Amino acid sequence: MINKIVLQRLKEREKELNTLYQLNSLLSNDKLKPAELFPELMRFLPMGYQFTTICEVKISFEGESWQSDDFRETPWMLKSDIEVDNNICGEIKVAYTQLIDESSGSQFFPEEKKLLNTITARIGNYYFQQRLKNTLFLLQTGKESSNGNEANVLKPDSDQHWKWRARIAERMSELMDCHRLGVKAIYLIGST
């Protein structure tokens, strides 16, 4: 009996890992637009959950929305925000369309909540990296990137841009031997 339970739990972890592997494969393309990424994610995300046949997904990101055909809000839902540079830009909701088993207080395993949080964190990092690349390209060339993500740059007049610059300066100060090099301060040009 115990071996059967352990085997079932291992099969669930395998499904979660396969979902993460598919996400990593998808995110290996560094030029994906949301309209390309999210429909594909919706296709395989339910496969990472215990009850795949009744699992539905809704994704919202920067004013756009995608959802599986049978998605509806139910009492049995998980939700996780997509954050890009500490700004909530969207969310992913995973819902079961019917009650199967709530004996443990939730239809979802704790690992399934962790899976969703990991996915939204990876997506947030992915789009932050895209914005950084686009911003660096713009700063180096004076031209916006031709990858179709022109709007996705860090704006110089936004808090987001200044937070990024401050984090880079802090990281530089952590990595360099300031005492040996005689560095007393790092100044961000344009700051007051």
KADA-V360310 format. One record per pair of residues at least 24 apart in sequence whose ideal C-beta (glycine too) atoms are under 10 Angstrom apart, sorted by the first residue. I is the first residue (numbers start at 1). J is the second residue. Records with the same first field share a line. If there is no record, write none. Layout:
I: J, J
This chain:
8: 50
9: 109, 111
11: 50
12: 48, 49, 50, 109, 111, 112, 115
13: 48, 109, 111, 115
14: 48
15: 46, 47, 48, 49, 50, 52, 111, 112, 115
16: 47, 48, 49, 50, 109, 111, 112, 114, 115, 116, 118, 119
17: 48, 115
18: 44, 47, 48
19: 44, 45, 46, 47, 48, 49, 112, 115, 116, 118, 119
20: 48, 115, 118, 119, 122
22: 47, 48
23: 48, 115, 118, 119, 122, 123, 126
24: 122
26: 122, 123, 126
27: 122, 123, 125, 126, 127, 129
29: 126
30: 126, 129, 130, 133, 147
31: 130, 133, 145, 147, 148, 149
32: 123, 126, 127, 130, 147, 148, 149
33: 130, 147, 148, 149, 152
34: 59, 61, 62, 63, 64, 66, 82, 89, 90, 123, 127, 149, 152
35: 61, 64, 66
36: 148
37: 61, 66, 123, 126, 127
38: 64, 65, 66, 67, 82, 90, 92, 123
39: 66, 68
41: 66, 92, 119, 123
42: 66, 67, 68, 69, 71, 92
43: 68
45: 92, 94, 115, 116, 119
46: 94, 96
48: 94, 111, 112, 115, 116, 119
49: 78, 94, 96, 107, 108, 109, 112, 115, 116
50: 96, 100, 101, 107, 108, 109, 111, 112
51: 76, 96, 97, 98, 100, 101, 107, 108
53: 96, 97, 98
54: 95, 96, 97, 98, 99, 100, 107
55: 94, 95, 96, 97, 107, 108, 112
56: 93, 94, 95, 96, 97
57: 92, 93, 94, 95, 116
58: 91, 92, 93, 94, 95
59: 90, 91, 92, 93, 94, 120, 123
60: 89, 90, 91, 92, 93
61: 89, 90, 91, 92, 123, 124, 127
62: 89, 90, 127, 151, 152
63: 89, 90
64: 90
65: 90, 91
66: 92
67: 93, 95
68: 94, 95, 97
70: 95, 97
71: 95, 97
72: 97
74: 98, 99, 107
75: 99, 102, 107
76: 100, 102, 106, 107, 108
77: 107, 108
78: 106, 107, 108, 112, 113, 115, 116, 117
79: 113, 116, 120
80: 113, 114, 115, 116, 117, 118, 119, 120, 121, 123, 124
81: 117, 120, 121, 124
82: 119, 120, 121, 122, 123, 124, 126, 127
83: 120, 121, 123, 124, 125, 127, 128
84: 123, 124, 125, 126, 127, 128, 129, 130, 131, 152, 160
85: 124, 125, 127, 128, 131, 132, 154, 158, 159, 160, 161, 163, 164, 167
86: 124, 128, 159, 160, 163, 164
87: 124, 128, 158, 159, 160, 163
88: 124
89: 123, 124, 127, 128
90: 120, 123, 124, 127
91: 120
92: 116, 117, 119, 120, 123
94: 119
127: 152
128: 152, 154, 160, 164
131: 155, 160, 161, 164
132: 164, 168
135: 161, 164
156: 190
161: 190
162: 188, 190, 191
165: 189, 190, 191
166: 191
